[in-house]
């Protein structure tokens, strides 16, 4: 099929725009993070005891609390930290929409799924991670489920977007590939099933890994308030971060299992065997074992907490190794995805 250059160019422009908007959203998250720290310091200074002035009798027409009778007090304005947080979420949604538009137009430009090479695959993973973050933010911020203040929960947002924007930048520069038809080895309906499951799984695992890293930072601060005070005091509680990491992993683990099984079925159809210990297959299976070990450790007394979190972080490292080193450096049957 001939490539539609107009749609291809439009996709590239939308991709570049989404990266810029993601960076803006990340800056707004960190602006809320920093301004909230400043407010916390001001509250601590205000809480210091001061000498109380001598009481004076109330003036006529003035209530005992100092307000004027019959006058409506204006509603207090939202602090800058809250404004930054609201803008950060809105800009993140905008960036995700532009990002999705770039993938859709890329698919229409070449008449196939928009994850046929490393550039498209990395872009789709980042979109999955951002959507997963927005879902977590929405579900945890609902009043009936709100156990963590929204401002605290948004403190995780900048740290989620940081690896996302780095991967997007790398995908759009070093891994970029011109729009082209699928290679013959990838021309199968299994690319819709197997690769899409792998994309969603990798994106959610990225979110879970970031939550576990921040859990370790927060727990270090909770154990000793003088440690990691600048970051740890502004993060959600360790229980909330641990819950996010665990629930994300529990929900996505069946999808990752299905991705490996679907890949084995596709391998049998393409190469005549279900499993051949190809580097990609081996590393994916190792990642499955690591995440299974994390879920087991998380439910085991004595392993829950720091030890389980480190296993989850190791799982993220395996996924990153699988994404870059296996696909780019090591030669195998999956190397046809190319750059």
N, C-alpha and C positions, 0 to 999 in steps of 0.2 A: 504494500500500500504506500502511496506517495504521501510524504510528510507535508502537512499544512504549515507553511512557514509563518503565516500570520498568527495562528494560534500558538505556535511554538514560541514566537517572540513575546506574545502576550503572557504566556506562562512564565517565561524567564523574568519578565518585568514584575509580575505578581509575586514571584518567589523573592526577588530582591526587596520589594516593598515590604513583604511580610517579615523579612529579617530585620529591617530597620524598625518596624513597628514593635517587634518582639524586644528589641534592644530598648526602645522607649518604655515599654511595659516593665521590663526588668529594672530600669532606672527608677521608675515610679515605686515599684515594690521596695527597693532599697531606700528610697527617700522616705517612705512611710516607716521603714525599719529604723532609720537614723533619727527621724523626728520624734518617733515614739520613745526612743531612748532618752532624748532630751526632755520630753515631758515627764518621764519617769524620774529623772534627776530633779526636776523642778518640784515634783510632788514630794520627793524625799526632803528637799530643803524646806518646803512649806510645812512639813510634818514636825520639824524641829520646834521644841517648846520656846515660846517667847513670852515676855512679861505682859500680862493683861492690863490694859489701861483701866483707869478708874471709871466705874459705871456712872452714867449721867442720866437724869430723868428723861423719858421720851418726850419729844416735841409734839405739840398738838397737831393732829392730822397724820402722825407717823406711827406705824405699828411698832410693837416691841422688837420685831426682828429687823427694823431699820428700813422697811419698804414703805412707800407712800400709799396711804389708803386711797382706794379708787383708781389707782394707776396700774395698768397692765404691764408687767415686766416683759421685755422682749425675750424671745427664745434664744438661748445661748447658741452661738455659732459653732459649727463643728470644728474641731481642731484640725490643723493642717495634716496631721498623720492620717486622720480618717478620710480627708479629701484625697490625699495621695493614694490611699488604699482603694477607694472607690474608682478613681481614674485608672489605676493599674489593672483592675479586673476588667473594666470596660475596654481598655486598649488591648488586653490579652484576647478578649473575645473577637475584637476587630481583626487582630493579627491572625487568629485561627481561621477566620472566614476568608481572608485574603490568601492564606496559605492553602486552604482547601480548594479555592478557586484556581490556584496555580497548578495543583495536581490534576484537577478535572480538565482544565484546558490542555495540559500536557497529554492526557489520555486521548482526548478528542483529536489532538494534532497528529497523533501517530496511529489512531484507531486500535488501541490496545490498553491494557491495564497500565497505570502510571507507576509501576515499580519494576521495570525491566532491567535496570542497571543500578550501580551503587549510589549514584546521585539521587535517583528517584526513590530508592529504597531508604536511604538515610533521611530524605525529606519526609517520607510517609511515617517513619518511626517518630520523628520529632512531633508531627501533628498528632499522632496517637498519644504521646506523652502529655502534650498540652491539653488535649481533650480530657484525658484521665484526670489531670490536675483540676480542670474546671468542674468536672463531675464531683470530685471529692470536696471542692470548695462549696459547691451548691448544696450537696447533701449534708455536710457538717454545719453549714450556716443556717439551716432551717430552724425556726424557733422551737419546734417540737423535738429536735434532735441536738440542739445547741448545748454542748457540754464544754466547748472551748470558744472564747470570744472571737468574733470574726477578725478583729485586728491581730490577735495572736496567730490565728490560723494563716492569715495572709503573710505572716512573717516567713513562711516556707516558700512563698511564690517566687521570690528572686532567686533562691537556690535551685528551684526547679527549672527556671528559664535559663540559668547560667549554662549548664551543660547542653541544653537544647539549642541555644543560639550558637554555641561553639560548634556543635555538630552540623547545624545548618550552614554556618560559614564554611566549614570544611567541605561539606557536600557541594556547595555552590562554587567552590574554587578548585581544590585539588581533585575532587571526585566528579567534577562536572562532566557530563556527556551530552553531546548534541542529540536532539530528538531523532530517533530512527526506529525502524520496525524491530520486532523481537528476533533474537537469534533462533535458528531452527530448533535447538534443544529446548527452548523455553516455550515453544508454541504448543501449549496444551492447556486444557481447561483447569488443570491442577494448579496453575499459577494463580488463579483466582482464589483457590481454597488454601493451599499450603502456604504461599507467601503472605497472603493477607493475615492469616492466623499468626505467622511469625512476626509480622509488623506490629500488630496489636499487642502481642505478648512482650516484645522487646520494649515498646513504649511504656507499658504499665510497669514492667520490671525496673525501668529507669526511674520512674516515680517512687517505687518502693525502696530502691537503693538510696536515693537522695533522702527519703524520710528516715531510713536507718542511720545514715551518716549524721543527720541533724539530731537524731535521738541520742547518739553517743555524745555529741557536743552538749546537748541539754542535760543529760544525765551527769556528765562531768561537772556542770555548773551546779546542779541540785545537790550533788555530794559535797561540793565545796564551793560556796557562793563566790569566792575570790577567783576561781578558775573560769576561764571563758566567759567572764562577766559581760563583755561587750556584745557578744552574740547570744550566749545561752539564756540570758535574762529576757530576751525579746522573742524567743521561739515558743511555740506551743509546749505544753507540758510533755514530759517524757512518755507518760501514758498515752497521750493523744498521738504523738509521733509513732510510737510502737504500734498503736492500733491501726493507723493509716498503712504502715508498711505491711503488717500482717494481713489485713483484709484485702489489700491490693494483690498480694501474693497468692492468697487463698483463692480469690476470684479468677485470677489469670492462669493459675497452674494447670487447670484442665484444658485451657486453650493452647498452652505451650505443649502439653502432652498430645493434643490433637494435631498440632503443627508437625511434630516429629512423626507421628503415625501416618499423616497424609503424605509427608515427604517420603516415607518408606514405600508407600503404595505407588507414588509417582516414580520412584527409583526402579521399582519392579517393572513398571510399564515402559520406562525409558531404557534401562540398562539390563533388565532381565534378572535382577536380584533385589530383595528388600533391603538388605544391609550389607555394606562392604567396608565399613570402618574408614570411609573417606574422612579427611580432616574435619570437614564441616559437620558430618554426621557424628563423629566422635566428640567434638567440642560441644555440640548441642546436647548430646547425651550426658556429658559431664555437667553442663549447666543444669539439666533436669535433676541430676543426683544432688547437686548443691542446694537447689531450692527445695527439694524433698527433705534434705537434711535440716534446712532452716525451719520448715513447717514442723518437723518432728521435734527439733530443739525448742521451738517456741511453745510447744505443748508439754515439755518435759520439765519437771521441777529441777532446779539447779542449773538449767541451761537457759531458761527464759531471761530475757534482759540483754545484758552486754554480750554474752557469748552468742546468742541467737542473732543479734544485730550484726556482729562481725561476720557470721556466716552469710547473711543477706548481702552485706557489702562485697564479700568475696564472690557471690553469685553475680553481682553487677559487673565486677571486674572480668569474670569469665565471659559474660555477654559482650562486653566491649572488645575483649580479645577475639572473640568469635566474629564480631562485626568487621573489625579492621584487619588484624593480623592474618586470620584464616582466609578472608576473601581477597586480600591484596598481596600478601607476601608468600604464603604457602600455595603451591600448585596442587590442584585437586580437581575432581569432577565438577565442583561448583564454581570453578574459576571462570566459567564462560560468562558469568554475569558482567565481568569486566568493569572498566571505569568509564 
